[in-house]
């Protein structure tokens, strides 16, 4: 693919999963690759997203397990927030160098700075210009901020995960993944947590009967939910903060987390100047991930797409582009089943056809299981847990949703069956390790 007319065969703007999972094997095949990054190598997920979050959540999962087994296991567990924060840093602080080292090992040029598109083959980085036959925009997203007076008094998810001391009272604005996951963590670590939601539902993309069980459990643990709260202003009094909402109602708190969503990073990178189409949801691409300029592509969370904006999606897109650029395939992208999970306690995870869609469509059969009735879930005395398995008319598994302490592992077990449409004969060929969550989950099919 080498083209001496340009500095690079492929030049990526951004170094997250939408880039490095494909760029590394691409460069290993002899393609000349450059990666421009203005922040930490690896982007959001390794440095201020998934990896940090799951590390902070690990003690929460342990305390829940000890709580379930109270009486079998004696003694109370508590979370040392400072130690938890230090452990998070021990886990993630080396990731940028590790990812950068992998890229350098295959001769990828790492270019530090803010990349701006100048024309269809040129990106400027400060006073320098870099040229490439193909360019990939993988700039990700950033936290949304409420456009209200005092918005600078609120914090974002990265700020929360960098807290060295956990505030006594935390108020979270939002109803999505970040809001519920961080409410779970902060509550388990000893904070008084209040969640303000704009509507009357949280986690709207997940099956609401399961969501309501998670919310009820959090409320039992002391989390306060205030629904239909239109937040209008943040203010500060001495060391405390005031949140005004609806008709002059006020909450006083020690710390505010604005978890009202994430916005694609489409500004300040030259899209308007060179004529790349985008909208509020992200950069518009075709079924080959090409933008409105055909040698410029986009991948990851910056895309306008129907698929979930998750790390696994970005990895798949990055790998897809690698095969395109290496000449392995010219086919349009064909997304597999992409699972989603919210890391509350219990978790809620799903893949494939949803329960709601199955219930509205007569061609599907839905089988439900109350998991505390299952012998394997009784090993750890799970008190909350349900799942629903969706089958087509030929009894192929086409979807699954679960709410349980091990929902993410259960759905991962079922993914091959959903993606490859296993029928009864194929399922009989799966012989899992026993006793495990995988065996338990497959035994329900």
Number of C-alpha atoms within 10 A of each C-alpha: 14 14 12 10 10 16 19 25 22 27 28 31 27 27 30 29 29 33 30 27 22 21 29 22 17 23 22 15 13 14 23 23 26 25 24 26 21 16 14 18 24 24 24 22 16 23 22 19 16 13 16 23 23 15 19 23 22 12 20 23 21 14 17 17 16 19 19 17 15 13 9 9 11 10 10 9 13 13 16 13 18 13 12 18 20 13 15 20 16 12 15 15 14 12 17 18 13 13 19 18 14 14 24 14 12 19 17 24 16 17 17 15 16 17 27 20 25 17 16 18 19 20 24 19 18 11 5 9 14 19 22 25 20 20 27 24 27 28 30 28 20 16 17 14 18 19 11 11 11 16 16 12 16 21 17 19 18 16 12 18 19 15 12 14 11 20 16 15 18 20 27 25 25 23 23 18 20 25 25 24 18 23 25 24 23 24 20 24 21 16 19 20 27 22 22 24 23 16 14 13 16 22 19 13 13 20 19 15 10 20 21 14 16 23 21 13 15 22 14 10 14 15 22 17 21 14 16 14 20 16 21 18 18 22 16 14 8 5 8 12 21 20 22 18 17 11 10 10 13 15 12 18 20 16 21 24 24 22 27 21 19 14 17 22 21 22 10 12 19 17 17 13 12 14 13 18 14 19 11 10 17 20 26 19 22 14 10 18 22 19 22 17 14 15 15 24 23 30 30 28 29 25 29 19 15 7 14 14 18 17 19 16 22 26 19 22 24 26 23 24 27 24 16 17 19 16 10 11 12 13 11 12 15 11 11 14 18 17 21 20 19 20 23 26 25 26 21 28 25 30 22 20 20 20 24 11 11 19 13 9 10 10 11 22 19 16 14 14 14 13 20 18 14 14 11 17 19 13 11 15 17 22 14 18 24 19 24 20 25 25 23 18 10 12 15 20 29 25 28 26 29 28 30 27 23 19 26 21 14 25 25 16 18 22 22 13 19 23 16 14 19 17 16 13 8 12 16 11 8 11 10 15 10 9 9 11 18 18 17 19 20 17 10 12 16
